[in-house]
Amino acid sequence: MTSAFRPLTIKYIAAGALFLAATGTFAQQNKCSVTSGPDITPVVELYTSEGCSSCPPADKWASSLKGKGLVVQAFHVGYWDYIGWVDRFAAPAYTQRQRDVAAKNQLRSVYTPQAVLDGKDWPNWGGQPSGGESARANITLKQLSADQFEASITALALPQGSNSWSAYWTVTEHGHNSKVQAGENSGELLKHDFVVRQYTQAGEYRVADVSPQKLTFRSIASTPGHQRQLNLVVIDAKTGRTLQAVSLQCMA
């Protein structure tokens, strides 16, 4: 009788060990969180394209911003695809965001490479932008599971004339390469970091509501071999200027 039940007992022990391992992994993921600081974290948006011959230097500059305490996002746009090379990282939503930013900056057209710092057009981009302005929002962001995240946002004093804020999420990845076969960069090996793989708007909220606003987000699955960051940017709904931002990098 004892020997007949032994394999079943071993199976239950093995299953229990797997359950504990899975529970431990989930607990480790739950420790992945970030809380914003007293100053605004600078947000850099780079609008770029693999079909643009003047974009590689800007891409290289963006890569130099790793580990600098910034939120960096490289939005690839597709309006140069007609030249002969289709940018696989481009999406219509990214082009629309660039057009929205251009409208808020009263620009007559969009262009690449374009750098935007805290919602403001930055034609003389280069070096590392510095912060220092006091935060106008507080953010706490945590990972709930591999691809689920939750944030709590409390708006502080908005700029004069503004009465609402909005937010958006992005997932960015490092270490993407493309061997371009056509177009202005034909024959070049392009290297990209901070590539936006997902962009999701998170609504608009009135500042009159002083209670913390909860936001939830489900990300796309991570791409194997590419380090990723989850970013949450809170902006003035009227001007697009950054109120606060955080970037979270969790174990896959």
ChimeraX attribute file (.defattr): number of C-alpha atoms within 10 A of each C-alpha:
attribute: neighborCount
match mode: 1-to-1
recipient: residues
	/A:1	5
	/A:2	6
	/A:3	7
	/A:4	8
	/A:5	9
	/A:6	10
	/A:7	11
	/A:8	11
	/A:9	11
	/A:10	11
	/A:11	11
	/A:12	11
	/A:13	12
	/A:14	12
	/A:15	12
	/A:16	12
	/A:17	12
	/A:18	12
	/A:19	12
	/A:20	12
	/A:21	12
	/A:22	12
	/A:23	12
	/A:24	12
	/A:25	14
	/A:26	15
	/A:27	13
	/A:28	14
	/A:29	18
	/A:30	16
	/A:31	12
	/A:32	17
	/A:33	18
	/A:34	16
	/A:35	16
	/A:36	18
	/A:37	16
	/A:38	14
	/A:39	17
	/A:40	23
	/A:41	25
	/A:42	25
	/A:43	26
	/A:44	23
	/A:45	23
	/A:46	28
	/A:47	24
	/A:48	26
	/A:49	27
	/A:50	32
	/A:51	27
	/A:52	20
	/A:53	15
	/A:54	15
	/A:55	20
	/A:56	21
	/A:57	11
	/A:58	20
	/A:59	23
	/A:60	14
	/A:61	17
	/A:62	25
	/A:63	18
	/A:64	14
	/A:65	19
	/A:66	14
	/A:67	8
	/A:68	12
	/A:69	15
	/A:70	20
	/A:71	25
	/A:72	25
	/A:73	25
	/A:74	26
	/A:75	28
	/A:76	27
	/A:77	28
	/A:78	21
	/A:79	18
	/A:80	18
	/A:81	17
	/A:82	10
	/A:83	12
	/A:84	14
	/A:85	20
	/A:86	20
	/A:87	20
	/A:88	13
	/A:89	18
	/A:90	21
	/A:91	18
	/A:92	12
	/A:93	15
	/A:94	20
	/A:95	18
	/A:96	12
	/A:97	15
	/A:98	23
	/A:99	17
	/A:100	15
	/A:101	20
	/A:102	19
	/A:103	14
	/A:104	16
	/A:105	15
	/A:106	10
	/A:107	13
	/A:108	9
	/A:109	9
	/A:110	15
	/A:111	16
	/A:112	19
	/A:113	21
	/A:114	19
	/A:115	24
	/A:116	20
	/A:117	18
	/A:118	24
	/A:119	22
	/A:120	19
	/A:121	18
	/A:122	15
	/A:123	11
	/A:124	8
	/A:125	18
	/A:126	13
	/A:127	10
	/A:128	15
	/A:129	14
	/A:130	12
	/A:131	14
	/A:132	10
	/A:133	13
	/A:134	13
	/A:135	21
	/A:136	20
	/A:137	23
	/A:138	22
	/A:139	23
	/A:140	18
	/A:141	24
	/A:142	20
	/A:143	24
	/A:144	19
	/A:145	17
	/A:146	18
	/A:147	14
	/A:148	13
	/A:149	19
	/A:150	16
	/A:151	19
	/A:152	16
	/A:153	20
	/A:154	16
	/A:155	24
	/A:156	13
	/A:157	12
	/A:158	17
	/A:159	14
	/A:160	6
	/A:161	7
	/A:162	14
	/A:163	15
	/A:164	18
	/A:165	23
	/A:166	20
	/A:167	23
	/A:168	16
	/A:169	21
	/A:170	22
	/A:171	23
	/A:172	26
	/A:173	23
	/A:174	19
	/A:175	14
	/A:176	15
	/A:177	11
	/A:178	14
	/A:179	13
	/A:180	18
	/A:181	14
	/A:182	15
	/A:183	18
	/A:184	17
	/A:185	20
	/A:186	15
	/A:187	12
	/A:188	15
	/A:189	13
	/A:190	16
	/A:191	16
	/A:192	19
	/A:193	25
	/A:194	26
	/A:195	26
	/A:196	25
	/A:197	21
	/A:198	18
	/A:199	18
	/A:200	15
	/A:201	12
	/A:202	16
	/A:203	11
	/A:204	15
	/A:205	16
	/A:206	13
	/A:207	17
	/A:208	9
	/A:209	11
	/A:210	11
	/A:211	11
	/A:212	13
	/A:213	13
	/A:214	13
	/A:215	14
	/A:216	16
	/A:217	18
	/A:218	14
	/A:219	18
	/A:220	12
	/A:221	10
	/A:222	17
	/A:223	12
	/A:224	8
	/A:225	10
	/A:226	13
	/A:227	18
	/A:228	25
	/A:229	23
	/A:230	23
	/A:231	21
	/A:232	25
	/A:233	24
	/A:234	25
	/A:235	24
	/A:236	22
	/A:237	19
	/A:238	14
	/A:239	16
	/A:240	19
	/A:241	20
	/A:242	25
	/A:243	31
	/A:244	29
	/A:245	29
	/A:246	25
	/A:247	24
	/A:248	18
	/A:249	15
	/A:250	17
	/A:251	10
	/A:252	13
